[in-house]
Amino acid sequence: MPVAPAFSLANTDVYLERLMSLTVLYLPRLLSAVLLLAVGWWIIGWLSRLVAVATSRLDVSLSSFLTSMFSIALKVLLLISAAGMAGFETTSFVAILGAAGLAVGLALQGTLANFAGGVLILVFKPFTIGDVIESQGKSGTVQAIQIFNTILLTSQGDTVILPNGATSNGVIVNKAHPKQALVEVPLEMDSATNLDTLRQQALPLMQRTSQALADPAAQVSIVSLKPGATMTVAFRVHTVPGQEEAVRNELIEKLQQLFAQPEAEK
């Protein structure tokens, strides 16, 4: 069984010499790495403030996002540089970061697609906060444009969260720029119905609908004829964007009341 070497002053001198040599070898590197970190951290903060000022004319969310990404990227590079200056092998760090990035990318494909869609929406601005849009079968007022999602508020008061990936790649109907929106209620009626009489009865009710615009005027028109002596009549009014659902509900109620009246009262 091997016996451990006995402690002696000679061994102590050897250990001290090794410690001194290691200190002389690595202490300047450590001090340089610490100095690099301190100065680099300050420079990154200064550059980040410059980026924030340079992007201040952009959307607030986009400006904050670009500034954060710029700062994080520079700090990662600074840490790798400081580790290399201190004597650590940086090749392994770069390989680990690359592998981690690949794994995260594969695991978060949908999230990355939403991230890319959010960047596209913030840069190209197909809509902005306050616009009334229709996308993915949902319609509402844009409350917030986040990096991964867009938040809508519907006319019913519901909050709808749309993923930016599907939104940026799909059809977007922006109803904010037009000054008016069409509301149409189609009804099937007997083809023998007198259209002039129907207009005299329906148009005054339609014009009194809340939020209905006087110009363009309300319309009652035949849009199709069907076999079996029936026709489809469209009752149309215009309103401001965002009020379509409320106007449609009120218009349907008024038409129901009109057709529910006995013939003598019409």
Beta strands, then each sheet from edge to edge (+ up, - down):
strand 1: 132-135
strand 2: 138-145
strand 3: 149-153
strand 4: 159-163
strand 5: 172-174
strand 6: 181-190
strand 7: 219-226
strand 8: 230-239
sheet 1: 4+ 3- 2+ 1- 5+
sheet 2: 6+ 8- 7+
end
